[in-house]
Amino acid sequence: MAWIKTVNESEAKGEVKAIYDASLKLYGFVPNIRKALSLNPTALRAYTQLSGAVYHGGVLTPEEREMIATVVSAANRCHY
């Protein structure tokens, strides 16, 4: 597993903190992909907007989205 520097939740400020706080409210945690983008707030904001549109603004049901995510994770040998 690769390790990269990220902004810790307790150190987040400004836009990164706002996105982390929204993630905590929505998911109960900050997803690792968002932490991985935390050193580049522009990329983090863009990813957050894209994922929000795909996951929460699309035509798929939550069950369909979860099924697709499960298949993709299994295909990529992702552990979560």
N, C-alpha and C positions, 0 to 999 in steps of 0.2 A: 504494500500500500504506500502510495506517495504521501508525503507530508508537506503542506505548504503553510506559509504564514497567513493567519487570518486575524480579524478584529474580534477579540473576545466579547461576549455579551456585556460583561461588566465595564468594558472600556469603550463601547460604542458611543458615538456622538453624532449629532446632526441627523442627516438623512439615513445613515446606516442604523442609528438607534431607532429611528421611526420605523424603518422596515423590520428590524428585529422585533420591536414591540408589536407590530401588526402580525408578524409571524407567530409570536407567542400567543397572541389572542386567538388567532385562527387555528393553529395546530397544537398549541401547548408546548412547542419547542421551536428552535430555529433550525430549519433544514440545513444540512451540510453544504448543499450547493449554494445556498445564500451566503454562508460563512466563507466559502471558497471565493466568492466574488466580492467580499467585503472590503478589500483593499482598493477596489475600483468602484466607487459609488455610482458612476454612470452606467457601468455594466450591470451592477446589482439592481439598479432602478429598472433598466431595460428588461432584464430577466424577470423581475418581479411583475412588471406590467404584462409581459408575454405569458407567463405562467398563469397569471390571474385571468387573462382573456381565454386561455385554452381550458383551464381547469374549472373556472367558475362562471364563464360567460358563454360557453359553447352550447351545442345542442345535445351533447351526450349526457346520459344520466350519470349520477355518481357511481352507480354499479358498473356501468360500461367503462368509465374512466379507470376505475380500480382494476377491472379485468385487463385492460390494455396495459396499465402500469405493471401488473403482475407478470404478464407474458413478456414484456420488454425486459423487466428485471431478471427473469429466469433466463432469457436468451443471452443477456449480458453477464450472467453469473454474478449478479449483484446480491449481496447478503441481506438487503432490506428492501 
